[in-house]
């Protein structure tokens, strides 16, 4: 006969069966003791009592709810008292042994049984596991209208996610049936974010369910990449290496320096990056609401919002605490609003100090050395590759590192309190050096900024944004990991078209951030801006997007 019960129905049937067995066991114990008690009273005390009387006495003894009128008999006859003692001990065993072993698991199973175990979502992203990284990813997916589904095997975490209104099912992501329940057959992608050893099992199960599924795995170190790809992952994000590279790229060149290099006109405009710290008047305002922009001649070209760089932010974009704005124009009004100008690398030595030589510090050092930037590595341990052995929170070590002869110091430390203390120490010794800090816990980002850090990245935010940039097709999420650029092009074939008609963003992934016209740089352009024949477009985008723009220009010219 074919078993037509669903998994949930089988679980419910099993739960009812187990409860029935427990109740039947208790009934048997009560009945046996009632018969023994009735016999003992007759055999040793010559007393005849009914079965109902015996059952009532046994229940009172086992539940310690109170005792009836037979206590004088127990005191007079040791054999009856011994039986009562045995029943009392049985009750203790039931409380301390039977209940934890049987009753508690039954109640837990009853709760688990009510958690959702399947979904009917389609074209969704399945996220196996749940962490701060996945919260960042989920937020970006939601912004683009892409549904996501967490698969979690911790019932308490499932309950919490359900309370937060998240799509989540309870189950083991390593099991094929769980991924079938997650409707992996109709999903657009799957992210394996459990741990380095578990992710390959999830990947293998996902491939079994849907071999066309786009699978991305998250690992800490590069050594695991080949194994995860072999298991079937299409892409592998190395979180610590990505963070190290992101920190290094910031120390090479700021966004304002990149933009300044791309602009050819001599118009006297200056480009700077401003941090909006806690207490700035601009925090919480949208770009459109801020009176400084436009009236004071200040234009927002782009900005870092967490670990995401937004080019030409939409007017409704909210400026968050610790956002970093790339602006052009007069800056006095910005400083009056509580914004803090970040240091420039211009005129500073081509040397970067890296404090901390773990996975993140090593990745940052490799990225810097590939660009022929001189590094000085500081670590407490005398490891190969370490130049200065010492504690970065001590004056002697910092003197040895020669802060005055460096453009930036990267704090790639694995302990946030130490990084916060080091930031304060460094800024007191050398206020002009740029402090680029790693935060392990996103909750400590603001503390590092308040301590004086100029640029802070957390491991969860960088990894989450990188995942989003991989999974969101056609989206121009630029992360600190991306080698995004500003470039200028003459495109006379677009003359007479508005920016909306030219549709550069959809065609190439680039955004037009300015136009050079008659020795002027025009910024803050809207979709109705009309391109003229001699205009030079200043565009921004990832390295890949810039290459696509070049191909776009060649097609137009051809």
N, C-alpha and C positions, 0 to 999 in steps of 0.2 A: 504493500500500500504506500502511495506517495505522501510524504509529509508536507502538507500544504500550509502549515503554520509559519507565520513570519517570525523573525528573530525576536521582535518585541513580544509577540504572543507567547513564544516559548519561554522567554524570561518571566513573563507574568505567571504562566502555568507552573514554572519551577518555584517561584516565590510562594505561591499558594500552597504547593505541595510541602515545602519546607516548614511553613508556618503550621500547617496541619499536623506535621510530624512532631513539632515541638509541643503543641497543645495536647496532642495525644499522649506524649511522653509524660507530661505533667499530670494528666488525668490518671495515667497508670500508677504513678508514684503515690498520688493521693489515695487511690483505691486500695493499693497494696498495704499502705500504712494504716488505713482505716480498718481493714480486715485484721491486721496484726494487733492493733490497739484493742479492738473488740474482743479478740481471743485472749490477749494478755489480761484484760480486766476480769474475764470469767475464770481464767486459769489460776491467777495469783490472788485475786481479791474476791472471787465469787460473785462479781457484779455482772448483771446482764444489761447491755445497752443496745439500742437500735443501731443499724448501719448508718442512718442519717446522723445520729448523735456522734458516732465515731468520725464520720467525714468532717462534721463541723469542727470537732476538736483538732483534727489533723490540719485542717486549713488554718485554724487559729495559731497552731504551733509553727507551721511552716512560714506563715506570713508575719509572725510576731504581732498579730493584731490584738492579742489579748488571750487570756485563758479562761476556761469555763469553771464549772464547779467540781472538777475531778481532782483538784490539787491535793486534797487531803488523802486521796487514794494513792497518789504518787509518793507522798511523804511516808505512807505506811508500808509501801511495797517497793523494794529496791528494783525488782525486775521491771516493773512498769515505769519507774523513774528512768531506768537505763534506756528503755525504748524511746521515752520522750527526749532524752539527751541525743540519741541517734537521729531523731527527726529534726532537732534543732541544728545539729551539724550538717544535715542534708540541706537545710534551708540556707546555711552559710555557704555551702558549696554551690548551690544554685545561684546565689547572689554574686559570688566572687569568681566563679568558673563558668557556669553555664551561660549566664547572661552576657559576659564579654565575648565568649566564644561563639555563641549562637544568636542571641537576641540582637546585640549591637550590629553584627554584620547583616542581619536580616533587615533592620531598620535602615542601615546604610544602603543596602541594595534596593530597598523600597524607594529611597530618595533618588538613587542613581537611575532607577527605572523610569522616573518621571522626566529626566533630562532628555532633550532632543537628541536623537541618534541618526537622523537623516534629514536631507533637504531636497527641495525641488528647484533650487537656484540653477540658472544656466548662464553661460558666458561669464562666469565668475572666476575670481582668483582664490584658490584654496591656500590657506596659510597654516602649515602644520607646526603647532607650537604657538606660544604667545610670550612676547617680551616687549620691551620698550622700542626695539627696532620695528617690530610688527605694528605697533601703534602708529609710528610715523608713516609706514607704508600704507596702512589702512586709511589714514587721513588723506593721503594723496590720491588713492584710488577713489575715495568718496568724492573728492573735489572734481574728479573727471567723470563721475557717474558710473563707475565700474563697481559692481557688487563684489564683496569679499566674504569669505567664510573661514572662521577659525576651526581647526580640529584640535581638541584638547582632551587629554586623558585624566586630568585632575578635576574631580567633580566640584570642588570648591571654587576653582578658577572658572569653570563653566558657569556656575551660578553667578559669579561676579560679572562675567562678561554679559550674561543674559540681563542682569540688572542694569548694565550700562547700555542696553539696547543693541548689542552686537549680534551679528549672525554667527552662531557657534553650534557645533554638535559635539557630543561626548563620544570619545572612542580613541582607540590606539591607531595612530596614523601609519604605523608599520604594517597593519593588516590590510589585505586586499579588500575585504568586505567593508571596512570602515571607509576606504576611499570610494568604493562603489556607493556607499550611503551618502558620501559627500558629493555625489554626482560628478565624479571626475571625468566621466565619459563626455559630459557637455560643458566642462570647465574650459576657460581660456588659458590658464596657467596654474602652476603649483609652486609654492615656495616652501622648501624644507629648511626649517630654522629650529631644530631641536638641539643636536650637538654633532660634533664631527663624526662620532662612531655610529650614531643612530640614523643620520640623514641618508646614507646609502641604502639602508633597508627601506626607508620611505620611498626613495627614488625608484628602486626595483619594483616595489608594489605599484607605484603610480604608472610605470611603463607597462606593467601587466594589464592594468585597467584601460589605459589609453596611451598607445605608443606615439600619438601625435601631440600629446600634451607638452606645452612649453614648461620645462622644469628648471628652476633656479635654486641652487643650494648655497647656504651661508656657512662659511668656515672661518676660523680665526687665523690660520697660517697657511702659506702657499703649499706646504708639503702635502696637504690633503687634496689639493685640486685635482690631480691626475686620477685619484681613486674615485672621486665623486663623478668626474666626467665618464670614467669607465663604467660606473653604475648606471649612467644614462642621463646625467644632468646636462642640459643645453648650455647653461652658464653657471659659473661659480663665483660668488662674491667673497673676496678675502677681506674680512672686515678690518682687522688690525693693519694690514698692509695698506688698505684704502685710506684709513685714517692717517697713517704716517705720510703717505704721499700727499694727502690734502694739506697737512701741516707744512710740508716742505714747499709745496707750490705757493702757499701764501707768502713764505719768506723770500721766494724768488722775485715775485712781482705782484704788486697790489692791483686791484681793478682800475684804480685811477691812473696808475702808471701805464697800464696796457692801453687805456683809452687815450691818454695824452700822446702816446707814440703813434696811434693810428690817425690822429687828426693833423692835417697839414697846414691849415690856415693859421695865420698869425693874428689872432683877434683879441689877445690879452685876457682871454678867459682862463680861469684856473679850475682844475678838476681835483676834487678831494673826496675822501671817505670820512663820514661822520657816524660815530656810534651814538645810539639813542639809549643812554643808561637809565637806570631806575630813577624816576623823578623828572625826566625830561618832559617839557610841555607837549612835545610831539607824540609821545606814546599814547596809543589808543585812537589817534586821529587817522582818518583816511587821507590819501594823497590829495584828493579833491578838496577836503575840508581845510587842509592846512593853508593859511593865508600867506605863509612865507613863500610858497611856490607860485611863481607868476608875478605877484605884486612886488616882491623883493628881488626879482631877477634871478631867482634860484630855480634850476630845473633838475628834477630827479631823473637821472639816466638809467639807473638800475639800483639794485640793493641786495644785500644778503639778509634773508629772512630765515633764521636758523641756519641750516646747512644747505639752503637753496638760494641760488642767485636768480633774481627775476629781472629780466631786461624790460625797460620801459613799463614799470608797474601800472596796472589798470588803476584808474582814478578811485575805484572803490577798495583798493588794497589798503588794509589796516597796517599802520606802522607799529610794530610790536616792540616791547622792551628788548633791548640789546640787538635790534636790527641795525644794520650798517648800510647807510645810503651813499651811493656814488652820485655826487652832485656837481653841477657847474654853476658859476656865478659868484656873487658876493657872499661871504660866509659869516659876517659879523652877526647877522640876525640868527643864524643857526646856533652859534655859540651862546647867544643871549637866551636861547630857548632851553639851554641845558645840554645840548649835543656836544660831544667831545670829538675833536678832530684827531684822526689816527695818524701816526707818524708815517712819513714817506721814506723809501729806501734811497731816494736821490741824494747823492753826495756822501752816502755811507759806504764803509768798506764792503767788499764782496766776500763776506765771511759770516757764517751762521754757526751759533753754538747749539748743540743738541744735548739736552739734559735728560738722561734716562736711555739705556741701551737695551731695552727689551724688544719685543716684536715691533712695536710702533716706532720706537726710536731708530731701530735698524732700517726699517722701511723708509723713514724720513731721510736718513743719512744716505742711503743708496740713491734716492731720487735727487738729492742735492749734488752728489758726486757725479751723477750722470750728466749734469748740466755744468760740470767743472766749477762748482761753487765750493770754496774752501770751507771745511767743517772742523769744529772742535767738539769732540764727544766727551761728555762728563757722565760718570757713573760711579756708584759706590764700590762696585766690584771691578777687579783688575782683569777685564776680559779683552780678548783680541778685538781690536778696533776702537778701544777706549783710549782717549788721549790724556784725560785728566781723571785720576782716581780720587773721589771725594764726594762730600755731601753738598748738593747745590744750595742748601739752606745755611751754609756757613760762609763767612766773609772770606776766609782764606781760599776756599775753592773758587769763589767767584772772582777773586783777584787773579788767581791762576788762569781762569778762563779769559781774562782780559775783555771785559764787557765793552769798554770804550772802543775796542777795535773790531766790533761786530755790528752788523745791520739788524740782527734779530736773534732772539734766543727761543728755541722750541722746547717747551716743557712737556716731554713725552713720558711723564711719570705715571706710575700705576696706582698712585695714592692721591686722592683729591685734596685732603687737608694739607699734605706736604706741598702740593702744587700751589695752593692758595698762599701758604706761608712764603714759599719761594718767590711768588709774584710780588708780594709786598716788599720783601727783602731786596729784590732786583730793582724795582721801581724807585726805592729809596736811594740805592747806590747809583743808578744810572737811568734817570727819567726818560731820556731820549731813545733808548733802545726799544724796539718793538718786542713785546712779549706775546708769543703765540702758544696757547696752552691747550692741552688735552684734558677733557673732563670725562671721567668714567661713568659718572652718574649725571643724567641730565638736570637733576635738581641742583647741582653745584655750578652750573654755567653762570648764573647771575652772581654767585659769590666770587668767582674768578674775575668777572668783569668789574665788580665793585672793588676788588683788591687791586685793580689797575691793569689787568690784562687787556691787550688791544684786540685780540682775535681769539675766540674760544670755539672749539669743536668738540662735540660729544660723540662717542663711539656709536650710540644708538641712532642719533640724527643723521650722521654721515651714511651709515649702512642703510638705513631706511630710505633715504633719498636716492641712493644709488639703485636700490631695488626698484623704486618707483620709476626712475628714468629708464630702466630696462623694460619694465612691464607696460608702461603707458605708451602706446604706439603714437608716434607723431607729436608727442609732447616735448617741449623744449625745457625740461627740468635740467638746470645746470648745477652741478654739485662742485664742491671744492676739489673733487677728484678729477673733474673734467678740465681739459686744456682748452678753455673757451678763449676766444680772441675777439678783438675789434679789428675791422679792416675797411678800406675805402675803395670804391670802384666807380668808374664812370660808366653809366648805362644810358646812352642817348636814345636807345630804342624804346625806353620807357617814358620818354618825354610826352607830356599831355595826359598821362594817366595819374589817377590818384593812388595813394598808397594802398587803398582797399582794392582797387582794380588791378594793381601790379601783383597783389597777393604773394609777396615775397616770403612771408612766414610759412604758408602752406606749401609753396613750391620748393623751398630750400631748408626750412628750419631756422633761418636767420631772421633777425628783427632789425628794421631800420631805426637807428637811434638818433641819427642826425643827418643833416644835409649841408655840405659846403657850397655856398652860393655867393659869388662876388666878394670873396675874402671874408665872408661871415659864416659862422657856424650856427645853423638853425636847429634847435632841439625842441623837445616837447611836441612832436608832430602828431597830428591826429589822422584818422583814416581818410579825411577829405583833402589832405595836403596834396597839391598837384606838383608833380616832378617836371622840372624844366630841362631843356636840352643840355645845358652846360653844368647841371648839378652833378656833384660827386656824393654818392651815398656812403654814409658810414654805417656799417652793419655789425651786428654782434651775434655770436653763436659758438657752438662747439667746433672743434677742429673739423669734424665730419661735416657739419652744417656749412662751414666756410668753403670747404671743397665743393659741396653741392651748389653753393652760390656761384662759384667760379664756373662750374659747368653750365649753370643757368644763364650766365652772362654770355658764354661762348655760343650757346644755342640761339640766343637772341641776336647776336652779332652775325651768326651764320645764316 
